[in-house]
Each structure stands twice: as C-alpha cells, then as structure tokens.
C-alpha cells in the first residue's frame, strides 16, 4: 500500500529535472509539490489514499556535472477505509545523491523514512536513520532510481502488512 512508487517517481522527476537543465543556467533551488488520490486494494477492501508530497531540490552539480543533488522531501498521507477508519503517514527525510560526470552514483536517505500511525495514533510502522543505495538506470522508466542497498542503520520496525490492514478494523474476507 505504501507509496514507494510516489517517492520513486519524485526521485526520478528530480533527477530528470537535473538532466534536463544540466547544460542550462538553471537555478540551483527548485521546489515542487503534488497531490495524489487513488484507491488501494492491498488489504482486500478499498482504502482511499490521499497523498501530499513536497520536494525541495538543491543541486550543486549543475555547473560542473559533479556534486550533490539534495532532495528535502515531505510525504503526508491519509488512508481511509469505507468504515471511516483513517491511518496516517508522516515522512520527512533528505536524500543526498552523489553525481559524478553527470551520472548519479550513490543515494543516501536520512531522516524519518516511514512513520505510519493507526487511528488512535499508535505506531504501526516506523523506520528512521540512514539507508545508502547504489543508483542505477531503470530502462523501463528511463530514470535513475535506487538500486542495491549498500548500508543501513537506525531504528527499523518490522513491516507487517497484516497489522496495518487489521488497524482499519475491517476483514479482508467476505462475511459468510
């Protein structure tokens, strides 16, 4: 259910902006925000998702092709089941992408990477700290994305999708 696709798309969009403006006299600061609404059926019942994503980009690689792309990201979501129960997501983190000769190499993600809370504010999943990934080109999307995880440390709950679905108080199975 998690909007990793949304976050990956923002990461890809930021890298595409850099690729598109690498030879131009583009500003080294950009901010964009977008909303996304959709219905997720991962739990076996519909969950309406509303996401607000903000990304402030600071790029020091524009002039020379080498440097750091900083992505200061905020992802705030509400997931609401038909019975009115709502779960919230509140992620705030930074990603630092090392760029050498115009090619992204390493992405270091730091901060609150995942904070999913139940209807009473109880923590359902929490992950914070640092995760470093090799950056790879995805030929299917045409963008650079996180590849292999190189190192990770920090606080990490075990993700339990069943626990998250159960927090909605609905059964994934139809009544007999």
C-alpha positions as CSV (number, residue, x, y, z in Angstrom):
1,X,0.0,0.0,0.0
2,X,2.9,2.3,0.7
3,X,3.5,5.0,-1.9
4,X,7.1,3.9,-2.7
5,X,6.1,4.5,-6.3
6,X,5.2,8.1,-5.5
7,X,8.6,8.6,-3.8
8,X,10.4,6.8,-6.5
9,X,8.6,9.0,-9.1
10,X,9.6,12.1,-7.2
11,X,13.2,10.9,-7.0
12,X,13.1,10.2,-10.8
13,X,11.5,13.5,-11.5
14,X,14.2,15.4,-9.6
15,X,16.9,13.6,-11.4
16,X,15.1,14.2,-14.7
17,X,15.0,17.9,-13.9
18,X,18.7,17.9,-13.3
19,X,19.3,16.0,-16.6
20,X,17.1,18.4,-18.5
21,X,18.8,21.5,-17.0
22,X,22.4,20.3,-16.7
23,X,23.5,22.5,-19.6
24,X,21.2,25.4,-18.9
25,X,21.7,28.3,-16.4
26,X,19.0,26.7,-14.2
27,X,18.5,27.8,-10.6
28,X,20.2,25.6,-8.1
29,X,17.0,25.6,-5.9
30,X,13.6,24.2,-7.0
31,X,10.5,23.2,-5.1
32,X,7.6,21.2,-6.3
33,X,4.5,19.8,-4.6
34,X,1.9,17.4,-5.9
35,X,-1.1,15.6,-4.6
36,X,-2.1,12.1,-5.5
37,X,-5.5,10.4,-4.8
38,X,-6.3,6.8,-5.5
39,X,-7.9,3.7,-4.1
40,X,-5.7,0.9,-2.9
41,X,-7.0,-2.7,-2.6
42,X,-3.9,-4.3,-1.0
43,X,-5.9,-5.2,2.2
44,X,-8.6,-6.9,0.2
45,X,-11.0,-4.0,0.7
46,X,-10.9,-0.5,-0.7
47,X,-8.8,2.2,1.0
48,X,-8.9,5.8,-0.2
49,X,-5.4,7.3,-0.2
50,X,-4.7,11.0,-0.3
51,X,-1.0,11.9,-0.5
52,X,0.7,15.4,-0.4
53,X,4.3,15.2,-1.5
54,X,6.8,18.2,-1.4
55,X,10.3,18.1,-2.7
56,X,12.8,20.9,-2.3
57,X,15.8,20.3,-4.6
58,X,19.2,21.9,-4.1
59,X,21.7,20.9,-6.8
60,X,25.4,21.7,-6.7
61,X,26.3,19.6,-9.8
62,X,24.7,21.8,-12.5
63,X,27.8,23.8,-13.4
64,X,30.4,21.0,-13.4
65,X,28.4,17.8,-13.8
66,X,29.7,16.6,-10.4
67,X,28.5,17.4,-6.9
68,X,25.5,16.6,-4.8
69,X,21.8,16.7,-5.5
70,X,19.8,17.3,-2.3
71,X,16.2,16.3,-2.1
72,X,14.4,17.5,1.0
73,X,11.1,15.5,1.0
74,X,7.9,15.5,2.9
75,X,5.2,12.8,2.3
76,X,2.0,13.2,4.3
77,X,-0.9,10.8,3.6
78,X,-4.2,9.7,4.9
79,X,-5.6,6.2,4.2
80,X,-9.3,5.9,4.9
81,X,-11.4,2.7,4.7
82,X,-15.1,2.7,3.9
83,X,-15.9,2.3,7.6
84,X,-14.3,5.8,8.2
85,X,-11.2,4.5,10.0
86,X,-8.1,6.5,9.0
87,X,-4.4,5.7,9.2
88,X,-1.8,8.4,8.7
89,X,1.7,8.6,7.1
90,X,4.1,11.4,8.0
91,X,7.5,11.0,6.4
92,X,10.2,13.7,6.4
93,X,13.6,12.9,5.1
94,X,16.5,14.1,3.0
95,X,18.2,12.3,0.1
96,X,21.7,13.2,-1.0
97,X,22.7,11.9,-4.4
98,X,26.3,11.9,-5.3
99,X,26.8,12.8,-9.0
100,X,30.0,12.3,-10.9
101,X,30.4,13.5,-14.5
102,X,26.6,13.9,-14.8
103,X,25.8,10.3,-13.6
104,X,24.1,9.7,-10.2
105,X,26.2,7.2,-8.2
106,X,25.1,6.9,-4.6
107,X,21.9,8.0,-2.8
108,X,21.9,8.5,0.9
109,X,18.5,8.7,2.5
110,X,18.4,10.1,6.1
111,X,15.6,11.1,8.5
112,X,12.1,9.7,9.2
113,X,11.8,7.3,6.2
114,X,8.5,5.8,7.3
115,X,6.1,6.8,10.0
116,X,2.7,5.0,9.7
117,X,0.2,5.6,12.6
118,X,-3.1,3.9,13.4
119,X,-6.4,5.5,14.1
120,X,-5.5,6.2,17.7
121,X,-2.1,7.5,16.9
122,X,-0.4,4.2,17.7
123,X,2.7,3.4,15.7
124,X,2.1,0.7,13.1
125,X,5.5,1.0,11.3
126,X,8.5,3.2,11.9
127,X,11.8,3.5,10.1
128,X,14.4,6.2,10.7
129,X,18.1,6.6,10.3
130,X,20.2,6.2,7.2
131,X,20.0,4.0,4.1
132,X,22.6,4.2,1.3
133,X,21.8,2.8,-2.1
134,X,23.7,2.4,-5.3
135,X,21.9,4.4,-8.0
136,X,21.0,2.6,-11.2
137,X,19.4,3.5,-14.5
138,X,16.0,1.9,-15.0
139,X,15.4,1.4,-18.7
140,X,11.7,0.8,-18.2
141,X,11.1,4.2,-16.7
142,X,14.0,6.0,-18.3
143,X,15.1,7.4,-14.9
144,X,17.8,6.7,-12.4
145,X,16.4,5.0,-9.3
146,X,17.6,3.4,-6.0
147,X,19.3,0.1,-6.7
148,X,21.1,-2.2,-4.3
149,X,21.1,-1.3,-0.6
150,X,24.7,-0.7,0.4
151,X,24.4,0.1,4.1
152,X,21.6,0.8,6.6
153,X,21.4,1.8,10.2
154,X,18.9,3.3,12.5
155,X,15.5,2.3,14.0
156,X,13.5,-0.1,11.9
157,X,10.3,-1.9,12.9
158,X,9.4,-5.0,11.0
159,X,6.9,-4.1,8.4
160,X,3.7,-6.1,9.0
161,X,1.1,-5.5,6.3
162,X,-1.4,-7.7,8.1
163,X,-1.1,-5.4,11.2
164,X,-1.7,-2.3,9.1
165,X,-4.8,-3.9,7.4
166,X,-6.1,-5.0,10.8
167,X,-5.9,-1.5,12.1
168,X,-8.7,-0.5,9.8
169,X,-11.0,-2.8,11.7
170,X,-12.3,-4.5,8.6
171,X,-12.0,-8.1,7.4
172,X,-10.4,-8.9,4.1
173,X,-12.7,-11.9,3.9
174,X,-16.4,-11.6,2.9
175,X,-18.9,-12.4,5.7
176,X,-20.3,-16.0,5.4
